[in-house]
Amino acid sequence: MKIESMKIENFKGIKSLELNFSDITNIIGDNATGKTSIYDAWLWLLFDKNSSDKKDFSIRPMPKNNDLPTSVSATISIDKKYTLKKVYSEKIVKSEII
């Protein structure tokens, strides 16, 4: 399996990111710049878990009161190309106090 590309929207600290992978792709950067978030996005797309093997982790960007959907998509190749996509959006219900 080869990851061709990945698109991340509103996932953890990442507002929008598009990655194109080659045979060897290095993701490098200072601490707290999103390297683990990219890996967490990949694992969430495939397994609903993060890099700590937890299902209960926050994928929502800060501030948490926004209503933008979170999405991760990836194009992979295994003999032919496939695109996987997962979208999470919250339905915000406002209650009235009478």
C-alpha positions in Angstrom: 0.0 0.0 0.0 1.2 3.5 -0.8 -0.2 6.7 0.5 -0.5 9.1 -2.5 -2.0 12.2 -0.8 -3.9 13.3 2.2 -6.1 16.2 3.0 -6.9 17.3 6.5 -9.5 19.9 7.5 -10.2 21.2 11.0 -8.5 18.4 12.8 -6.9 19.1 16.1 -4.6 22.1 15.5 -4.7 21.8 11.7 -7.1 24.1 9.9 -6.3 23.0 6.4 -3.4 20.9 5.1 -2.8 19.0 1.8 0.1 16.6 1.6 1.4 14.8 -1.5 3.6 11.8 -0.7 6.5 10.4 -2.7 8.2 7.0 -2.2 10.0 8.5 0.8 8.4 11.4 2.6 9.9 12.9 5.7 7.7 15.0 8.0 9.9 17.1 10.2 9.4 20.2 12.4 9.7 21.7 15.8 7.7 20.4 18.7 4.0 21.2 18.7 3.9 22.0 14.9 1.5 19.1 13.9 3.6 16.1 13.1 1.7 13.8 15.5 -1.6 15.4 14.4 -0.9 14.2 10.8 -0.3 10.7 12.1 -3.4 10.9 14.3 -5.5 12.0 11.3 -4.3 9.0 9.4 -5.1 6.6 12.2 -8.5 8.2 12.9 -9.3 7.8 9.2 -8.5 4.1 9.3 -9.2 2.9 12.8 -11.0 5.7 14.8 -8.0 5.8 17.2 -5.0 8.1 17.7 -1.3 7.4 18.1 -1.8 6.5 21.7 -4.3 3.8 20.7 -7.2 5.8 22.3 -10.6 6.1 20.7 -11.6 8.8 23.1 -9.5 11.8 22.0 -10.4 15.3 20.8 -10.3 15.7 17.1 -12.1 19.1 17.2 -10.0 22.2 16.5 -9.8 25.1 19.0 -12.0 26.9 19.8 -14.3 24.0 20.3 -17.4 26.2 19.8 -17.0 26.3 16.0 -19.4 24.2 13.9 -17.0 23.5 11.0 -16.9 19.8 10.0 -13.7 17.8 10.6 -12.6 15.8 7.7 -9.7 13.6 6.6 -9.3 12.1 3.2 -6.5 10.1 1.7 -5.7 8.6 -1.7 -3.9 5.3 -1.5 -2.8 2.8 -4.1 -3.0 -1.0 -3.9 -2.8 -2.1 -7.5 -5.2 0.8 -8.3 -6.1 4.1 -6.5 -8.7 4.4 -3.8 -9.9 7.4 -1.9 -11.0 7.1 1.7 -12.8 10.0 3.5 -14.2 10.5 6.9 -16.2 13.5 8.1 -17.2 14.4 11.6 -19.7 17.2 12.3 -21.7 18.0 15.4 -25.3 18.9 15.3 -25.6 21.9 17.6 -29.0 22.2 19.3 -29.9 25.3 21.1 -32.4 24.9 23.9 -34.8 27.6 25.0 -35.6 28.3 28.6 -39.1 29.4 29.1 
